[in-house]
Amino acid sequence: MRRHLLLATSLLLPSFAHAADWYEGSSKHFIVYSEGSPEQVTAATESLERFDQALRTITGTPDKPLSPNLRVTVFMLDDVDAIRKLSGNHSIAGYYQARASGPMAFAPRKTSGELSAREILQHEYAHSFMFSSWPSAAFAKWFVEGFAEFVGTAIYRADGTLTFGAAPEYRKYGISQVNQIPASQLLMLNPGKLDDLQTHILYGRGWLLTHYALLGGHGKELADYITLSNEGKTAEAGRAFGNPNDLDNKLNRYISGKTLPLLRLSKDQVAVGKVTLRKLGAGEIATLPARIRSSNGVGPDTAPEVAELARRLAAPYPTDAAAQNELAEAEFDAKNYAAAEAAADRALAADPKSIHALLYKGMAQMEAAKAAGDTNPERWKAIRGYFLKANKLDTDYPQPLVLFYESFAAAKQTPTPNARNGLLGAYVLAPFDTDLRITAGKVLLEMNDAKAARVAFEPVAYSPHAPADNMALKVLTALDEKGTPGALALIAEAEAKAKKAAEDAGKKKG
């Protein structure tokens, strides 16, 4: 195990071995962790913040208050190889994870292919922006990906100008194709199962139709299409741009023109706001290899080795809150709950207001009580106390509310109205989290609010990246055919199967 561990660590970030300086760039919507000069990290953070503000400008979306714990944490790794080794996926160059505990992004500082690190981040952030800005709307797959492609190719000029509308060269083939996905199919909320080529074409044609709508003078048709789609008027929505057969020809003529229109925003039109820079401490830098892997997510096979790594790296820093917080997370992921709580206690001793440490202390105690089958009300009250303390420290952070709600199932108790309302409050704060939307949909069904439940499930059901076993789509179908009782029965059956599968896997492993 040790040999495997050291190999994985050296492959991840070779520069850590040289104790290089790392900085944290902090703005209203982003926290960027990167090696490099202070000027480089500041510039990277400013460019992301400028991109967010530009999206608000071109869509007319107001900038609402945001929990500092819901800012996107961006880890800038060495290059694309480091990204692929971390993710285990050799066909990607960067990725984004939207979750209520805090969105995460992983991008390379250096790229050598068609896609740049900036384009990757911009595309992925556009998804989160869309679902955060319009949480009650269901969007067709072509627009979800077309909008992300449209803004993803935004270009920064030396004078601070930000330009939208450049064609994604890596989608060149898909943009010109018609027969594989004609407009009549493209415009459907659910265009059916697509193979890899069709998916590539959907991205390309989606970009083209988005460009045609936003910069080609067809914004009203787009607005009508989205409205009709969300009203369930699929036939009318399919004709919002006119005859679908004619639309294919219109798009082809549009892209064959000499030049496509561009949208330019000057530096003065987009206010970035304050960006602060902080050099990471020795304990933070030392434990970054483990933190990045924990933040990326671990499974049963990798959690033990990350915990071992975190123990070794955090050992010289017993009074460093950042180092001990990472150790608490790594130990928790490895199901070492006593060790996780001990590390959380050390983090709290160094920083009594550490929300991360409060949550992991409560989570460690919750898992220990659940494993012991302890239903003592006083013990569970104490466990929930940590989540309540975290909530008081940041009332706009959804994760304490999610954990408070989940504690009732862990204790085999019916959630209180307060717990349910808290869960729905978390859903409002983080509508981009797919799992949270599904849980909120279930709660809304239990509260006999089928209309609101449908709003929760629809964006998941029609997501471009929905799994083959699309549970959200099945729930909507059951809701249409059998009403709320049928939808709840379907969810209960799925939960029972998942529980049994987890139990069987545990027995097999044991």
Phi, psi and omega in degrees: 000319182297320181296316178298319181298311183295324178296313181298321182293317182292329179288330186292298184218087182304329185295340180296332181296339182262007178052046181293158177286133176238147182233156172248117173262128187234128176226187184297324186246354186221149166233118184250126175251123184203148167282156178132186180281158176304322181294321181293317182291320177298316180296320180296319180292317179298320182294322177294318179294322177297322179296315178301312182294327177293320177300320179294324180292313185284340180256354182068033183263122180291153180266107183271162175302144184224134175299136177299338179277355176255006173294153179284121175271120184247120174260117179265109181266175188304304186202185182297325179300319179295322178297315183290325177291322178294315185279335186078009181243118186268012179244009181241162180236005180170157181201169189223139178237114181265114181211153185293337178285349179136119180299144180233143175225146180230122184218153178275147173285329183234135176229156180230002181258200182288324182270131175267162178301321181295317180296322179298310180297318182296318179299311184290322179293329179300324177298311181297319179299317181298311185284338176280322184282326182230066188293340183263003183256144172258130182245143176294156183300322182297324182279325177303311182278327180295318178296317180296322177291321182299313182275340183295334181266016178306138184246134177262127176264163182298332181274006179093359179289139178245124185245129177250148174118355179295142181287139174283105185300331180287354176249015188305317181295313184294329182298324187269353184275141180237313191299324182296318177222089178294162183304326180299327177273321181302321186283352180289143174300322177236094183285004180091180181290130182244139174279181185298319180294315180297323178296317177300318180292321178302318177299313183292311179292328176297317176300315183297315181292324177296314178300313180302320181285311188282322183247352181261008176086024182236035180296324180295319178298321178296315180298318178296319180300313181295317180298311181296321178299318182283345175270002179079010181267072188294322181295314179296321179299322180295342179251011182298328178265013184097195179298124182304325179294323177289329182298321178302315180294320179298318180295320180295321177292323181298315183284340181273359178296166183298311179219144176268147178294151178236156176247122182244132176243123180285166179302324181288339181278346184233107180275123183277324185086186186281136173240124179251151183236139179221131176281132181290145177284171184299319180294322178295314181295319182299322185264003181302319179303320178287320182297318180297319179290321176296316181295325178293327182111138180234163177239184181303328182279328184262338182302316180299320182287327176291323177296319178297318177298314181298321179300313183294318184285329182273344185306319180286357186232060184292341180251013179265118184299317182296314180297318182286330175295318177295318179298319179300317181293316181295318179294320178298315180299329179273005179067025174265077193290324178294318179292324178295317179294321180297318178293321177298322177297319179294322178295320180291328177296324179278328182215090184299342181257021179285108179295320179302314181293320178300315181295317182288331174294313178296318180295320179296316178294323180296315181293323178295317180293320179296316180296328180275354182068026183279121178246016180302118183303324181293322179294319180289329175296319179294319179298313181295337179301326179291322178292323179292322177297317179296320179296322179292329179288331178209094184288347179261009179263120187286335189299319176300324179291321177297313181294322177300316178295314183295336181296334181288319175295321179298326180270004182059044179238154175285129179302140177285161175305324179296321179293319179296315179297323177295320178297317179292327174296321177296320178299320178295322182285329184226064182292350180280349181276112185298313181298321180294321178299318181294317178297317179296321177300318178297314180300319180294323175295318178297331178272007178063035176246077185295326181296312179292326178297320179300319178299323179291319185280328190302312180299330178285318182298324185256015180295141177299336184250024178297142180293164180301320176270081188280092184297319182297320179293323177296322179295318178297320178296316179296323179296321179290320187270326187234002178075188182302315179302320180293320179294318179294323179296320178297317179295316180298319179295318180294319179295320179295319179295318180295320179296316180295319179297320179294319179294318179296320179296321179295318179294320180296318180293322180292000000 
